């Protein structure tokens, strides 16, 4: 995913930039609205994160200019203004989503990825994910490894789908909580670890090459080398 970040506050820009790059996304930072408009017109971006309080113009004006010029790249507005009328105005002039500061990075990540998925809804999504000899049929909700059926609960299936969607990519516990349970904090302190342990007993058993890896201090991933 290629992201255009229009943000003039250095600490916020650096926080988002480092976080997105850690997730293997490309980031281009514009520190004012004029540069943001010029960069957005190249059409090289999957999503735009747009701060509203910019030094040269308001983010609303940036959004409106882009939409008037026929730019359809998804826009997430990022601001400290949390009044409902501000959110309504942003959506009316062409924004796709609205997130207020301060924010949790994993929520930002989930939101922009959802925007990109929706913008690419014309692309047929494969119903079958394959990583090595592990297969997930999204339509039938069936998981097999080496042709052998593995019975999983709904939450286990959701975790497997998340990990299989990007083999080799590390998913933090917070990210898994947000994606699977909708929580920003773990109410049980170790629910992700418990479910990962269950999945390992079901998927990485019988002498098979372990697919689920722990990246200490960061989270979990599915072994990229096993990706078909």
C-alpha positions as CSV (number, residue, x, y, z in Angstrom):
1,X,0.0,0.0,0.0
2,X,1.3,3.4,-1.0
3,X,0.3,6.2,1.4
4,X,0.3,10.0,1.0
5,X,0.5,11.7,4.4
6,X,-0.4,15.4,4.4
7,X,0.7,16.5,7.9
8,X,2.7,19.5,9.1
9,X,3.2,18.5,12.7
10,X,6.6,16.7,12.8
11,X,5.9,14.4,15.7
12,X,2.7,13.2,14.3
13,X,4.1,12.8,10.8
14,X,7.1,10.8,12.2
15,X,4.9,8.6,14.3
16,X,2.6,7.7,11.4
17,X,5.5,7.4,8.9
18,X,7.5,5.0,11.1
19,X,4.5,2.9,12.0
20,X,3.4,2.5,8.4
21,X,6.9,1.7,7.2
22,X,7.2,-0.9,9.9
23,X,4.1,-2.5,8.3
24,X,5.9,-2.5,4.9
25,X,3.8,0.3,3.4
26,X,5.3,3.1,1.3
27,X,4.9,6.6,2.7
28,X,5.3,10.1,1.1
29,X,5.0,13.0,3.5
30,X,3.7,16.5,2.4
31,X,4.0,19.3,5.0
32,X,1.4,21.6,3.4
33,X,-1.8,21.4,1.4
34,X,-0.3,22.7,-1.8
35,X,2.3,20.0,-2.0
36,X,-0.3,17.4,-0.9
37,X,-2.5,18.4,-3.9
38,X,0.4,18.2,-6.3
39,X,1.5,14.8,-5.1
40,X,-2.1,13.5,-5.0
41,X,-2.5,14.4,-8.7
42,X,0.2,11.9,-9.7
43,X,-2.3,9.1,-8.9
44,X,0.5,7.0,-7.3
45,X,-1.3,6.5,-3.9
46,X,-3.7,4.0,-2.6
47,X,-4.9,6.3,0.3
48,X,-4.4,9.8,1.6
49,X,-4.2,10.7,5.3
50,X,-5.0,14.4,5.4
51,X,-4.6,16.7,8.4
52,X,-7.1,19.5,8.5
53,X,-5.0,22.3,10.2
54,X,-2.3,22.9,7.6
55,X,-0.1,26.0,7.4
56,X,-1.2,27.2,3.9
57,X,-4.8,26.1,3.6
58,X,-7.5,24.1,5.4
59,X,-7.7,20.4,4.9
60,X,-11.3,20.8,3.8
61,X,-10.0,22.9,0.9
62,X,-7.5,20.3,-0.1
63,X,-10.1,17.6,-0.1
64,X,-12.5,19.7,-2.1
65,X,-9.9,20.6,-4.7
66,X,-8.9,17.0,-5.2
67,X,-12.5,15.9,-5.6
68,X,-13.3,18.7,-8.0
69,X,-10.2,17.7,-10.1
70,X,-11.6,14.2,-10.4
71,X,-9.2,12.5,-7.8
72,X,-10.9,9.5,-6.3
73,X,-8.2,8.3,-4.0
74,X,-9.7,7.4,-0.6
75,X,-9.1,10.2,2.0
76,X,-8.9,9.8,5.8
77,X,-9.1,13.1,7.6
78,X,-7.0,13.4,10.7
79,X,-7.7,16.2,13.1
80,X,-8.2,17.3,16.7
81,X,-11.6,18.7,15.8
82,X,-14.1,16.1,17.0
83,X,-17.5,18.0,16.8
84,X,-20.1,16.0,14.8
85,X,-20.7,19.0,12.5
86,X,-17.0,18.9,11.5
87,X,-17.2,15.2,10.7
88,X,-20.3,15.7,8.7
89,X,-18.8,18.6,6.7
90,X,-15.7,16.5,5.9
91,X,-17.7,13.6,4.6
92,X,-19.9,15.9,2.6
93,X,-17.0,17.5,0.7
94,X,-15.5,14.1,-0.2
95,X,-13.7,12.5,2.7
96,X,-14.1,8.8,3.1
97,X,-13.4,8.5,6.9
98,X,-12.5,10.8,9.8
99,X,-10.2,10.0,12.8
100,X,-9.7,12.4,15.7
101,X,-6.4,13.0,17.6
102,X,-5.2,11.5,19.8
103,X,-5.6,8.1,18.1
104,X,-4.4,4.5,18.4
105,X,-2.0,3.6,15.5
106,X,-3.6,0.2,15.0
107,X,-7.0,1.9,14.6
108,X,-5.5,4.2,12.0
109,X,-4.0,1.2,10.2
110,X,-7.3,-0.8,10.2
111,X,-9.2,2.2,8.9
112,X,-6.9,3.0,5.9
113,X,-6.7,-0.7,5.0
114,X,-10.5,-0.9,5.0
115,X,-10.6,2.2,2.7
116,X,-8.2,0.6,0.3
117,X,-10.2,-2.6,0.2
118,X,-13.4,-0.8,-0.5
119,X,-11.8,1.3,-3.2
120,X,-10.5,-1.9,-4.9
121,X,-13.9,-3.7,-4.6
122,X,-14.0,-4.1,-8.4
123,X,-11.1,-6.6,-8.1
124,X,-12.2,-10.1,-7.6
125,X,-10.9,-11.4,-4.3
126,X,-9.6,-15.0,-4.4
127,X,-11.8,-17.3,-2.3
128,X,-8.9,-19.5,-1.5
129,X,-5.7,-18.5,0.3
130,X,-2.7,-20.8,0.1
131,X,0.4,-20.7,2.2
132,X,2.6,-23.8,1.7
133,X,0.3,-26.8,2.3
134,X,-2.1,-24.7,4.4
135,X,-5.3,-23.7,2.5
136,X,-8.3,-21.5,3.6
137,X,-11.5,-21.5,1.5
138,X,-13.1,-18.2,2.4
139,X,-16.4,-19.2,0.9
140,X,-16.8,-22.6,2.5
141,X,-14.9,-21.4,5.7
142,X,-12.8,-24.6,5.6
143,X,-9.1,-24.9,6.5
144,X,-6.9,-27.8,5.4
145,X,-3.2,-28.6,5.7
146,X,-1.7,-31.3,3.5
147,X,-5.3,-32.1,2.4
148,X,-6.4,-32.9,5.9
149,X,-9.3,-30.9,7.3
150,X,-8.7,-28.7,10.4
151,X,-11.7,-27.7,12.5
152,X,-11.5,-24.1,13.7
153,X,-13.7,-21.8,15.6
154,X,-14.9,-18.5,14.1
155,X,-12.2,-16.5,15.9
156,X,-9.5,-19.0,15.0
157,X,-10.6,-18.7,11.4
158,X,-10.4,-14.9,11.5
159,X,-6.9,-15.1,12.9
160,X,-5.8,-17.6,10.3
161,X,-7.3,-15.4,7.5
162,X,-5.5,-12.4,8.8
163,X,-2.1,-14.1,9.0
164,X,-2.6,-15.8,5.6
165,X,-3.5,-12.5,4.0
166,X,0.2,-11.4,4.3
167,X,2.7,-14.2,4.9
168,X,5.8,-12.9,6.5
169,X,4.2,-9.8,7.8
170,X,4.2,-9.3,11.6
171,X,0.8,-8.6,13.2
172,X,1.0,-7.1,16.7
173,X,-1.3,-8.4,19.4
174,X,-3.1,-5.1,19.3
175,X,-3.7,-5.4,15.6
176,X,-5.1,-8.9,16.0
177,X,-7.4,-7.7,18.8
178,X,-8.7,-4.9,16.6
179,X,-9.2,-7.0,13.6
180,X,-10.7,-10.1,15.2
181,X,-12.4,-8.9,18.4
182,X,-12.8,-5.2,17.7
183,X,-10.9,-4.3,21.0
184,X,-8.2,-1.7,21.3
185,X,-7.0,-3.3,24.6
186,X,-7.0,-6.9,25.7
187,X,-9.7,-7.4,28.3
188,X,-8.3,-10.8,29.3
189,X,-4.6,-9.8,29.1
190,X,-3.5,-12.8,27.0
191,X,-6.5,-13.7,24.8
192,X,-4.4,-13.5,21.6
193,X,-1.6,-15.7,23.0
194,X,-4.2,-18.3,24.1
195,X,-5.8,-18.4,20.6
196,X,-2.4,-18.6,18.9
197,X,-1.5,-21.5,21.1
198,X,-4.7,-23.3,20.1
199,X,-4.0,-22.7,16.4
200,X,-0.5,-24.1,16.8
201,X,-1.9,-27.3,18.4
202,X,-4.2,-27.7,15.4
203,X,-2.0,-26.5,12.5
204,X,1.6,-27.0,13.5
205,X,1.3,-30.6,14.7
206,X,2.2,-34.2,13.6
207,X,5.7,-33.3,12.7
208,X,4.8,-30.6,10.3
209,X,7.0,-27.6,9.6
210,X,5.8,-24.9,12.0
211,X,4.1,-22.1,10.1
212,X,3.1,-19.7,12.9
213,X,6.1,-17.8,14.2
214,X,6.5,-15.6,17.3
215,X,8.4,-12.3,16.8
216,X,9.3,-11.4,20.3
217,X,8.3,-8.0,21.4
218,X,6.2,-7.5,18.2
219,X,3.6,-10.2,17.6
220,X,3.0,-13.1,15.2
221,X,3.4,-14.0,11.6
222,X,2.9,-16.8,9.1
223,X,6.2,-18.0,7.7
224,X,6.8,-16.2,4.4
225,X,9.1,-18.9,3.0
226,X,6.2,-21.3,3.0
227,X,4.0,-19.1,0.8
228,X,3.0,-20.7,-2.5
